[in-house]
Amino acid sequence: MEEMDLILDEGEGYLIEFKESMSDSLAKEMVAFANSSGGRIFLGVSDEGMVKGVNITNRLRSQVQDIARKCDPPVSILLKGQANVLTIAGTVWKSSDFRQWSVGCTTTQKT
């Protein structure tokens, strides 16, 4: 069984988050993982673990990278596309507290 199949069977958890499509909550998930043990977000997978798929384009990759850069401090991520699922792997930086600064056109105050 492939790693992706195992992850889909196991479902969401402390280190795994499924997102069916791009949303404003993506930054919140990145920040949560950066402030904890790290983790992976699978874009193109429903909460139930069903692959819905996303069109992995350079534009999509840029949007995800922009969201990571707009966190304070910027979140370090690694992107990997496979079978219409974009995996966003976040690393841990224990020396900093991460906050969501802005998403798209909406700006939120750092606390």
C-alpha distance (Angstrom), angle and dihedral (degrees) to the residues before:
residue distance angle dihedral
M1 . . .
E2 3.81 . .
E3 3.80 122.2 .
M4 3.81 91.5 -111.1
D5 3.82 91.5 54.0
L6 3.81 90.0 51.1
I7 3.80 91.5 49.7
L8 3.82 92.2 48.5
D9 3.82 90.9 49.0
E10 3.81 92.4 48.3
G11 3.81 93.9 47.6
E12 3.77 131.7 -159.7
G13 3.76 120.1 -20.5
Y14 3.79 146.1 140.3
L15 3.83 92.9 -47.2
I16 3.82 101.3 25.2
E17 3.82 130.4 68.0
F18 3.80 127.4 176.3
K19 3.82 121.4 -149.9
E20 3.79 119.7 -177.2
S21 3.81 92.7 -158.3
M22 3.79 143.5 -11.0
S23 3.80 112.3 -60.8
D24 3.79 140.7 160.2
S25 3.81 89.3 -103.4
L26 3.82 90.7 68.6
A27 3.83 91.5 85.2
K28 3.80 90.4 49.4
E29 3.81 90.6 54.3
M30 3.82 92.2 47.0
V31 3.81 90.8 51.6
A32 3.81 92.0 46.7
F33 3.81 91.6 53.1
A34 3.82 92.4 44.6
N35 3.81 90.0 53.5
S36 3.80 93.7 48.2
S37 3.78 132.9 32.6
G38 3.79 97.7 -44.6
G39 3.76 121.4 -109.1
R40 3.77 148.1 177.7
I41 3.77 131.9 -88.8
F42 3.80 116.6 -156.7
L43 3.80 109.9 -152.4
G44 3.81 111.2 -158.7
V45 3.82 96.7 36.9
S46 3.82 124.4 105.6
D47 3.82 122.7 -130.9
E48 3.81 86.9 -102.5
G49 3.82 91.4 59.2
M50 3.80 96.5 -105.6
V51 3.80 116.4 141.8
K52 3.80 106.7 -123.6
G53 3.78 93.1 165.6
V54 3.78 134.1 -140.4
N55 3.77 129.7 -137.5
I56 3.81 101.4 -107.3
T57 3.78 103.4 -145.8
N58 3.78 133.2 157.8
R59 3.81 86.7 -106.6
L60 3.82 91.7 57.1
R61 3.80 91.3 47.8
S62 3.81 89.9 49.7
Q63 3.81 91.7 49.7
V64 3.80 91.3 52.7
Q65 3.81 92.1 46.3
D66 3.82 90.3 48.9
I67 3.80 90.6 53.7
A68 3.82 90.5 51.3
R69 3.82 91.2 48.9
K70 3.81 92.3 50.9
C71 3.79 91.9 60.7
D72 3.80 117.1 96.1
P73 2.94 108.1 -93.0
P74 3.83 97.3 14.3
V75 3.81 113.0 -99.8
S76 3.79 116.4 -121.9
I77 3.81 110.9 -130.5
L78 3.78 139.6 171.9
L79 3.81 119.4 -147.9
K80 3.79 124.2 -151.6
G81 3.80 125.1 175.3
Q82 3.79 121.1 -154.3
A83 3.81 131.3 159.3
N84 3.84 95.0 -16.0
V85 3.81 91.5 -50.2
L86 3.80 120.2 112.2
T87 3.80 112.2 -152.1
I88 3.80 115.3 -153.2
A89 3.79 109.6 -164.2
G90 3.79 115.5 -165.8
T91 3.76 125.1 -160.0
V92 3.78 128.6 -146.1
W93 3.79 123.6 -109.2
K94 3.81 105.5 -177.8
S95 3.81 92.0 178.7
S96 3.81 92.7 70.6
D97 3.77 139.2 47.7
F98 3.78 109.8 -133.0
R99 3.78 123.6 -142.7
Q100 3.74 133.6 -176.9
W101 3.80 107.8 -113.2
S102 3.77 105.7 174.1
V103 3.77 141.8 -14.2
G104 3.76 120.4 -160.9
C105 3.80 108.2 -49.3
T106 3.79 94.8 -19.1
T107 3.80 117.4 93.4
T108 3.79 121.4 -163.8
Q109 3.77 127.2 -168.0
K110 3.78 118.7 -108.4
T111 3.81 113.4 -121.1
